[in-house]
Amino acid sequence: IYHRILVLQNESNMFQWLGNILRQDDAGVEDTPPVSSSSSSSSSSEESEDYSVDWQLILRLLKRGIYEEALELICIDPAMEERIKNIPSHFEHDEKMKILFKNLLYESVFDYQEAARYSVLYNEIGSNIEEIIEHISIIISENIKKDFEIFYRQVRGEASTQMNCIDSIGHIFQSIHGQIEHNSYIEQVFGGKYFLLLMNNMQQVLNDNLIRFFKLFKHTWVKELSGIIEDPKLSVGILNELVLLSQHAKAYQISTRKIFEIEITKLQERGYIFFDDDSKEETENELNITKYISEPVQVYDEINSLLEKYLILEENILKLSIEQLFAQNEKLEDSNISPYIDDIFVLIERSIYRVLSTREYSISKQFLSTIKLFIEKDILQILREICKEESKVKGTFNIIPMNDIATCIYYIEKIATFPIKFINSIYKNEKENTELLNLVEYETVIESYKLQLNELVGTYSRKTYVKLTEILDKFGTSNHNINHIEFQEYEVNDPWKQEFVLELKYALEHYFGDAVVIVKDVIITDMIEFISEKVEFIIKKKKFSYFGGLQLKKDMRTIINYLADETTDVPVIAKFSRILEICDILTLDTVSEVLEYWGDSAGEVKLTLKENEVKKFLRLRDDLSQQQVTSLRLNPLSINIK
């Protein structure tokens, strides 16, 4: 029938024919549509149209629930504007027809295009807009309540393994947000004022129905929420669910607030003024904002309360899990690191990620502050205690405690890096962003761990330097006040250099072969400090000739080259710079030559030793004039002291 109407809409007696069909009983009597003819068309055009017959047809379509077709009949007629003006009179004393027409409005419009198409029709019945909005709100509320009941039964059902409480809450948030988007045509047709009224109603529906789910959730995790943690591994489930709950709520809150903001801005641009005073009455352009904007306060309060408990649970479960890992103190064969170190920082990273995923600033700030202090104080103190116990048990050098601290440094550097992108993407408020980024700044924490590592290396590695000390003593007893011939013999019969390098190699392989890169670098740095201190101490007690100083320089270069090959991160030459400067002074041809390496007149090589130190080492040269050394004057204004 509808198709025939569209094809034959220009036939003057089409509406009359269709009205006759709709008057038939349900058994129906087949009628044949009239045939178009020029005579009938011309004669009908002279007749006045019978609106009562046409409206009977439309109202019958409405009664039968054929809403879209009825609306099409209204809109395709050339006299549509006249019909629209008469619509209120047809519904004035017929409540049932009002409901039918409101159903028509709600059921027929699904997008912006159709809303614009029928906008003239809607606007002509402006006196009934509040009723229509109320009617649409009721329909939406009923649909939402149906969703609530479906999910609620699934959560309570014992056979349900796919649907948990948080999933249901998430589906409900999505369902309501979907309803908001679906009914956005209200803003296009009636204006933002009525769209806000509709949204306000949906917020209340959410608030009234969602509370039941929180009761179910609390019942599921009653022990954990009361602070009882029997098994941290099993209790992690509540942490994940609470984070997911926060994500659902935050996403819904952000999207709805954005919609409110946009609609309020639009209305203000159109001249509307908003006030917040319940004692004041609204006017055409002055609106009480509390009537148009609201949030599911009870729902958000419930979620905030759960998040406060979540924070306590997250901290307690993490600390308890770490304590259990330390208590196990397991050692794996062929492993140079305690296995619990990796596990500890995996747990910490997961906790940080979970907390940031809540998207709650206060929760994130408090946890990041707590975990930073926990890493800096608690974990480091536990590692110190383990090192003490290890030293008592072993009684000798053990590389694993050093590797553990070095591995902690690696993970802390990682913890200081991975949250940055997350924080920048979520927290756009400059103050919040800055405060959270400061809390993942771990330089001082890393420095504390490095100091502890250096202390360990200094305490334990020096025990392995006994043999190195003995070899350096040979350097102390060897003669360096030699001539050219003795210098050549020295090359053939090396008294200490090669033996010292071999001992360094043995120490690095035997004692420190299992050291991780960071530890090995610290050990090499410690070796450099040990060698530098010992060699300088010996030098100060010896006498040198030019050739003796040259031999010392060659010996030190051999040692430096070996250590430089063992590391890529330690600036070996720079750390031996003081000894190399001493060697340079001991190989000068004349006293005055020192001026070429001093002050502003110096070239690329510039001495950093103090003036009195330069003279002290020059006096070790027996083949230089001591009087010239005494009378040497270096410009004090040009001294570069480090």
C-alpha positions in Angstrom: 0.0 0.0 0.0 2.8 2.4 1.0 4.6 1.7 -2.3 1.5 2.4 -4.3 1.0 5.7 -2.5 4.5 6.8 -3.4 3.9 5.9 -7.1 0.4 7.3 -7.4 0.6 10.2 -5.0 -0.6 12.6 -7.7 -3.8 10.7 -8.2 -6.6 12.9 -6.6 -8.6 10.0 -5.3 -5.6 8.0 -3.9 -6.2 8.9 -0.3 -9.9 8.1 -0.6 -9.2 4.7 -2.0 -6.6 3.9 0.7 -9.0 5.1 3.4 -11.6 2.6 2.1 -9.1 -0.3 2.4 -8.2 0.6 6.0 -11.9 0.6 6.9 -12.2 -3.0 5.9 -12.3 -5.7 8.6 -9.3 -7.9 9.2 -10.5 -10.5 6.6 -10.1 -7.8 4.1 -11.9 -7.2 0.8 -9.6 -6.8 -2.1 -10.0 -3.5 -3.8 -8.4 -2.4 -7.0 -6.8 1.0 -7.0 -8.3 3.5 -9.4 -6.6 4.0 -12.8 -5.1 7.4 -13.4 -6.8 9.4 -16.1 -6.6 12.9 -17.3 -10.3 13.5 -16.8 -10.3 12.3 -13.2 -7.2 14.3 -12.4 -8.6 17.5 -13.9 -11.9 17.1 -12.2 -10.4 16.4 -8.8 -8.2 19.4 -9.0 -11.3 21.5 -9.1 -12.7 19.9 -6.0 -11.6 20.9 -2.5 -9.6 18.3 -0.6 -11.3 16.4 2.2 -8.8 16.7 5.1 -11.0 14.6 7.4 -10.7 11.6 5.1 -6.9 12.1 4.8 -6.5 12.3 8.5 -8.6 9.3 9.1 -6.1 7.4 6.9 -3.1 8.8 8.8 -4.6 8.1 12.2 -5.4 4.5 11.2 -1.8 4.0 10.2 -0.7 5.4 13.6 -3.1 3.1 15.4 -1.7 0.1 13.5 1.8 1.2 14.5 2.8 2.0 11.0 4.6 5.2 12.2 7.1 5.9 9.5 4.6 5.4 6.7 2.2 7.8 8.4 4.9 10.4 8.7 5.8 10.0 5.0 2.1 10.6 4.1 2.1 13.7 6.1 5.3 15.0 4.6 4.8 14.1 0.9 1.5 15.9 0.5 1.8 19.4 -1.2 -0.4 20.8 1.5 2.0 19.6 4.2 2.5 23.0 5.9 -1.3 23.4 6.2 -1.6 19.9 7.6 1.1 20.5 10.2 -0.7 23.6 11.5 -3.8 21.5 12.0 -2.0 18.6 13.8 -2.6 20.0 17.4 -6.4 20.3 16.8 -6.5 16.6 15.9 -4.8 15.6 19.1 -6.3 18.2 21.4 -8.9 15.9 23.0 -7.4 12.5 22.1 -4.8 11.4 24.7 -4.4 8.1 23.0 -3.5 9.8 19.7 -1.0 12.0 21.5 0.8 8.9 22.7 0.6 7.4 19.2 2.1 10.5 17.7 4.9 10.6 20.3 5.6 7.0 19.4 5.7 8.1 15.8 8.3 10.8 16.6 10.5 8.5 18.6 10.3 5.4 16.4 10.7 7.2 13.1 13.8 9.3 13.7 17.2 7.5 13.8 19.8 10.0 12.6 20.5 13.7 11.9 19.3 13.6 8.3 15.8 12.3 9.2 15.7 14.7 12.2 16.2 17.6 9.8 13.7 16.2 7.4 10.9 16.2 9.9 12.1 19.3 11.9 9.2 21.5 10.5 6.7 18.9 11.8 8.3 18.8 15.3 8.6 22.5 15.7 4.9 23.1 14.8 3.9 21.1 17.9 6.2 23.0 20.3 3.5 23.1 23.0 3.9 19.4 23.4 7.8 19.2 23.3 8.0 18.6 27.1 5.6 15.7 26.8 7.5 14.2 23.9 10.8 14.5 25.7 9.2 12.9 28.8 7.8 10.1 26.7 11.2 9.4 25.0 12.8 9.5 28.4 10.4 6.9 29.7 11.1 4.6 26.7 14.8 5.0 27.1 14.6 4.4 30.9 12.7 1.2 30.2 15.3 0.0 27.7 18.1 0.7 30.2 16.3 -1.0 33.0 15.8 -4.1 30.8 19.6 -4.1 30.2 20.2 -3.8 33.9 17.9 -6.7 34.6 19.6 -8.9 32.0 23.1 -8.2 33.2 22.0 -8.5 36.9 20.6 -11.9 36.3 23.7 -13.0 34.5 25.9 -11.9 37.3 23.8 -13.6 39.9 23.4 -16.8 37.9 25.6 -19.6 39.2 26.1 -21.0 35.7 27.4 -17.7 34.3 31.2 -17.9 33.8 31.5 -15.2 31.1 29.9 -12.3 32.8 31.2 -10.7 36.0 30.1 -7.7 37.8 32.6 -5.2 36.4 31.9 -6.4 32.8 28.2 -5.7 33.5 28.9 -2.3 34.8 31.0 -1.6 31.8 28.2 -2.7 29.4 25.7 -0.5 31.3 28.0 2.6 31.0 28.3 1.8 27.3 24.6 1.2 26.9 23.7 4.6 28.3 26.4 6.3 26.3 25.0 4.6 23.2 21.5 5.9 24.1 22.8 9.4 24.4 24.4 9.2 21.0 21.3 7.5 19.5 19.1 10.4 20.8 21.4 13.2 19.8 18.8 14.1 17.1 16.8 15.7 20.0 19.5 18.5 20.0 19.1 18.9 16.3 15.3 19.1 16.3 14.2 20.5 19.6 17.4 22.2 20.7 20.1 21.6 23.3 17.9 22.5 26.2 15.7 19.4 25.7 18.7 17.2 24.9 20.2 18.2 28.3 16.9 17.3 29.9 17.0 13.9 28.3 20.7 13.4 29.4 19.9 14.5 32.9 17.2 11.9 33.1 19.5 9.1 31.9 22.1 10.1 34.6 19.5 9.5 37.2 18.5 6.2 35.7 22.1 5.1 35.9 22.4 6.3 39.5 19.3 4.5 40.6 20.1 1.1 39.0 23.8 0.7 39.3 24.1 0.6 43.0 22.8 -3.0 43.1 25.9 -4.1 41.2 28.2 -2.6 43.7 26.5 -4.6 46.4 27.2 -7.8 44.4 30.8 -6.8 43.8 31.4 -6.1 47.5 29.9 -9.5 48.4 32.3 -11.2 45.9 35.4 -9.6 47.5 34.2 -9.2 51.1 37.5 -10.4 52.6 39.8 -8.3 50.5 37.8 -5.2 50.9 37.9 -5.6 54.6 41.7 -5.8 54.5 42.1 -9.6 54.8 44.7 -10.8 52.2 45.3 -14.6 52.5 47.1 -15.1 49.2 48.5 -12.1 47.3 48.4 -14.0 44.0 44.7 -14.7 44.3 43.9 -11.2 45.5 45.3 -9.6 42.4 42.0 -10.3 40.7 40.2 -7.6 42.8 42.9 -5.0 41.8 42.4 -5.7 38.1 38.6 -5.4 38.5 38.8 -2.2 40.4 41.0 -0.6 37.8 38.6 -1.7 35.0 35.7 -0.2 37.0 37.6 3.1 37.3 38.3 3.0 33.5 34.6 2.5 32.7 33.5 5.3 35.0 36.2 7.7 33.9 35.5 7.2 30.2 31.8 7.7 30.8 32.4 10.8 33.0 34.8 12.4 30.4 32.4 11.8 27.5 29.3 13.0 29.2 31.0 16.1 30.7 32.3 16.9 27.2 28.7 16.7 25.9 27.4 18.9 28.7 30.1 21.5 28.0 29.4 21.6 24.3 25.6 21.9 24.7 25.9 24.6 27.4 28.3 26.6 25.2 25.9 26.3 22.3 23.0 27.6 24.4 25.0 30.4 25.8 25.9 31.5 22.3 22.2 31.6 21.5 21.6 34.0 24.4 20.7 31.6 27.2 21.7 32.5 30.7 22.3 29.8 33.4 21.9 30.3 37.1 22.2 28.0 40.2 19.5 29.1 42.5 16.5 26.8 43.2 14.5 29.6 44.7 14.6 31.5 41.3 12.1 30.7 38.6 13.1 30.0 35.1 12.2 32.3 32.2 12.4 31.7 28.5 16.1 32.4 28.3 17.2 32.0 31.9 17.6 28.4 33.0 18.4 26.7 36.3 21.6 24.7 35.5 20.9 22.0 38.1 17.8 21.0 36.1 19.9 20.4 33.0 23.2 19.1 34.3 23.7 16.4 36.8 25.9 13.3 37.3 25.3 9.9 38.9 26.8 11.2 42.2 26.1 8.0 44.2 27.8 5.9 41.6 30.9 8.1 41.5 31.0 8.3 45.3 30.8 4.5 45.4 33.6 4.1 42.9 35.8 6.7 44.8 35.2 4.8 48.0 36.3 1.5 46.3 39.3 3.3 44.8 40.5 4.4 48.2 40.3 0.8 49.3 42.0 -0.2 46.1 45.0 2.0 46.8 45.5 0.4 50.3 45.1 -3.1 48.7 47.5 -2.3 45.9 50.2 -1.2 48.4 49.6 -4.0 50.9 49.5 -6.8 48.3 52.6 -5.5 46.6 54.6 -5.2 49.8 53.4 -8.6 51.0 54.3 -10.2 47.6 57.8 -8.6 47.7 58.4 -9.7 51.3 57.5 -13.3 50.3 59.9 -13.2 47.4 62.7 -12.0 49.6 61.9 -14.6 52.3 62.2 -17.4 49.7 65.8 -16.3 48.9 66.1 -19.0 46.3 69.3 -19.4 44.3 69.3 -20.8 40.8 72.2 -22.9 39.5 74.4 -21.1 36.9 72.6 -17.8 37.7 74.6 -14.8 38.7 71.5 -12.9 39.9 69.0 -13.7 42.6 65.8 -14.8 40.8 63.5 -12.7 43.0 65.0 -9.4 41.7 63.3 -9.7 38.3 60.1 -10.8 40.0 60.1 -7.9 42.4 60.3 -5.3 39.7 57.9 -7.0 37.4 55.4 -6.7 40.3 56.3 -3.0 40.8 55.9 -2.2 37.1 52.5 -3.9 37.0 51.3 -2.0 40.1 52.4 1.3 38.6 50.7 0.5 35.3 47.5 -0.5 37.1 47.4 2.6 39.3 48.0 4.9 36.3 45.3 3.1 34.4 42.7 4.2 37.0 43.2 7.7 35.5 42.6 9.1 39.0 45.1 11.8 39.8 45.0 11.6 43.6 45.3 7.8 43.5 48.2 8.0 41.1 50.0 10.7 43.0 49.8 8.9 46.3 50.9 5.6 45.0 53.8 6.9 43.0 55.1 8.8 46.0 54.7 5.7 48.2 56.4 3.3 45.8 59.3 5.7 45.2 60.0 5.8 48.9 59.6 2.0 49.2 62.2 1.4 46.5 64.6 3.9 47.9 64.3 2.9 51.6 62.7 -0.5 52.1 64.1 -2.6 49.2 67.6 -1.1 49.5 67.6 -1.8 53.2 66.6 -5.4 52.7 69.4 -5.8 50.1 71.9 -4.4 52.6 70.8 -6.9 55.2 71.1 -9.7 52.6 74.6 -8.6 51.8 75.6 -8.7 55.4 74.2 -12.2 55.8 76.0 -13.3 52.6 79.3 -12.0 53.9 78.9 -13.9 57.1 77.9 -17.2 55.4 80.5 -17.1 52.6 83.3 -15.3 54.5 84.8 -14.4 51.1 83.9 -12.5 48.0 80.4 -13.0 46.5 79.4 -11.3 43.3 75.6 -12.0 43.5 74.7 -9.2 46.0 76.5 -6.7 43.7 74.7 -8.0 40.6 71.4 -7.8 42.5 71.9 -4.1 43.2 73.1 -3.4 39.7 70.0 -5.2 38.3 67.8 -3.0 40.6 69.5 0.1 39.1 68.6 -1.2 35.6 64.9 -1.7 36.6 64.7 1.6 38.4 65.9 3.4 35.3 63.1 1.6 33.4 60.5 2.5 36.0 61.6 6.1 35.6 61.0 6.0 31.8 57.9 3.9 30.9 55.3 6.0 32.9 56.2 9.3 31.2 54.3 8.7 28.0 51.4 7.3 29.9 51.2 10.4 32.2 51.6 12.8 29.3 48.7 11.1 27.4 46.3 11.1 30.3 47.0 14.1 32.5 46.7 17.3 30.4 46.4 19.6 33.4 49.9 21.2 33.6 50.1 21.1 37.4 49.0 17.5 37.7 51.3 16.5 34.8 54.3 18.2 36.4 53.7 16.7 39.8 53.3 13.1 38.5 56.4 13.4 36.3 58.4 14.6 39.3 57.4 11.5 41.1 58.9 9.3 38.4 62.1 11.2 38.6 64.4 8.6 40.1 67.9 10.2 39.9 68.3 10.4 43.7 67.1 6.9 44.1 69.5 5.5 41.5 72.3 7.5 43.1 71.5 5.8 46.5 71.8 2.3 44.8 75.0 3.3 43.1 76.5 4.4 46.4 75.6 1.1 47.9 77.1 -0.7 45.0 80.3 1.3 45.2 80.4 0.6 49.0 80.0 -3.2 48.3 82.7 -3.2 45.7 85.0 -1.2 47.9 84.5 -3.5 50.8 84.6 -6.9 49.0 86.7 -6.4 45.9 89.7 -5.0 47.8 90.0 -8.4 49.4 91.0 -9.7 45.9 93.7 -7.1 45.5 96.3 -8.8 47.7 98.2 -10.2 44.9 98.1 -7.0 42.9 99.5 -5.2 46.0 102.4 -7.6 46.1 103.2 -7.0 42.4 103.0 -3.3 42.8 105.5 -3.6 45.7 108.0 -4.9 43.0 107.5 -1.7 41.2 108.4 0.1 44.4 111.6 -1.8 44.8 112.7 -1.5 41.2 115.2 1.2 40.0 113.8 4.0 37.8 116.9 6.2 38.0 118.3 4.6 34.9 120.3 5.4 31.8 119.7 4.5 28.2 121.4 1.0 28.4 119.5 0.1 31.6 116.2 1.3 29.9 116.8 -1.3 27.1 117.6 -4.0 29.7 114.4 -3.1 31.5 112.4 -3.8 28.4 113.9 -7.3 28.2 113.6 -8.1 31.9 110.3 -6.5 32.9 110.2 -6.7 36.7 106.4 -6.2 37.3 104.3 -4.8 34.4 103.4 -8.1 32.6 102.8 -10.0 35.8 100.5 -7.2 37.0 98.4 -7.3 33.8 98.1 -11.1 34.1 96.9 -10.7 37.7 94.4 -8.1 36.6 93.1 -10.5 34.0 92.9 -13.3 36.6 91.0 -11.2 39.0 88.5 -10.0 36.4 87.9 -13.6 35.2 88.1 -15.5 38.5 86.4 -13.1 40.9 84.4 -10.9 38.6 83.7 -13.2 35.6 80.0 -13.4 36.6 79.6 -9.7 37.1 76.9 -7.9 35.1 78.1 -5.0 33.0 77.3 -2.3 35.6 79.1 -4.2 38.3 82.1 -4.9 36.1 82.4 -1.2 35.3 82.2 -0.3 38.9 84.9 -2.9 39.7 87.2 -1.6 36.9 86.6 2.0 38.2 87.6 0.8 41.7 90.7 -1.0 40.3 91.7 2.3 38.6 91.4 4.2 41.8 93.3 1.5 43.7 96.1 1.4 41.1 96.3 5.2 40.8 96.5 5.7 44.6 99.1 2.9 45.0 101.3 4.0 42.1 101.3 7.6 43.1 102.2 6.7 46.6 105.1 4.6 45.3 106.2 7.3 42.9 106.5 9.9 45.7 109.1 7.6 47.4 111.3 7.0 44.3 113.8 8.8 42.2 113.6 9.0 38.4 115.7 9.8 35.5 114.3 10.8 32.1 114.5 7.1 31.0 113.0 6.0 34.3 110.0 8.3 33.8 109.7 7.1 30.2 109.7 3.5 31.4 107.0 4.3 33.9 104.9 5.9 31.2 105.1 2.9 29.0 104.2 0.6 31.9 101.2 2.6 32.7 100.1 2.8 29.1 100.1 -1.0 28.9 97.9 -1.3 32.0 95.6 1.4 30.7 95.2 -0.2 27.3 94.3 -3.6 28.9 91.6 -2.1 31.2 90.2 0.0 28.3 89.7 -3.2 26.3 87.7 -4.7 29.2 85.0 -1.9 29.3 83.2 0.4 26.9 81.5 2.7 29.4 84.3 3.6 31.8 86.6 6.5 30.6 89.8 4.7 31.6 92.2 7.2 30.2 90.4 10.1 31.9 90.4 8.3 35.2 94.2 7.8 34.9 94.7 11.4 33.9 96.5 12.4 37.1 99.0 9.5 36.9 99.6 10.3 33.2 100.3 14.0 34.0 102.8 12.9 36.6 104.4 10.7 34.0 104.5 13.7 31.6 106.3 15.7 34.2 108.8 12.9 34.8 109.7 12.8 31.1 110.4 16.5 30.5 113.7 17.4 28.9 114.1 20.6 30.9 112.5 22.3 33.8 111.3 25.2 31.7 109.5 22.9 29.3 106.7 22.6 31.9 105.6 26.1 30.9 104.4 24.6 27.6 101.8 22.7 29.5 100.8 25.3 32.0 98.2 28.1 32.0 96.8 30.1 29.1 99.9 29.5 27.0 99.5 25.7 27.1 98.5 23.8 23.9 96.2 20.9 23.7 97.8 19.2 26.7 97.3 21.2 29.8 98.4 20.3 33.3 95.7 20.3 36.0 98.1 19.6 38.9 98.7 22.4 41.4 102.0 24.4 41.3 103.4 22.8 44.4 102.6 19.3 43.0 104.4 20.1 39.8 107.5 21.1 41.6 107.3 18.1 44.0 107.3 15.7 41.1 110.0 17.7 39.2 112.2 17.2 42.3 112.0 13.5 41.8 114.1 13.9 38.7 117.8 13.5 39.6 118.9 14.6 36.2 117.3 18.0 36.4 118.6 21.1 38.1 117.0 21.3 41.5 117.9 25.0 41.7 115.9 25.6 38.5 113.0 23.7 40.0 113.1 25.8 43.1 113.3 29.1 41.1 110.4 28.0 38.8 107.5 30.4 38.9 104.2 29.5 37.4 101.5 32.1 36.9 99.0 31.5 39.8 96.2 33.3 37.9 96.4 30.7 35.2 96.3 27.6 37.4 93.4 25.3 36.6 92.6 23.4 39.8 90.3 20.4 39.8 
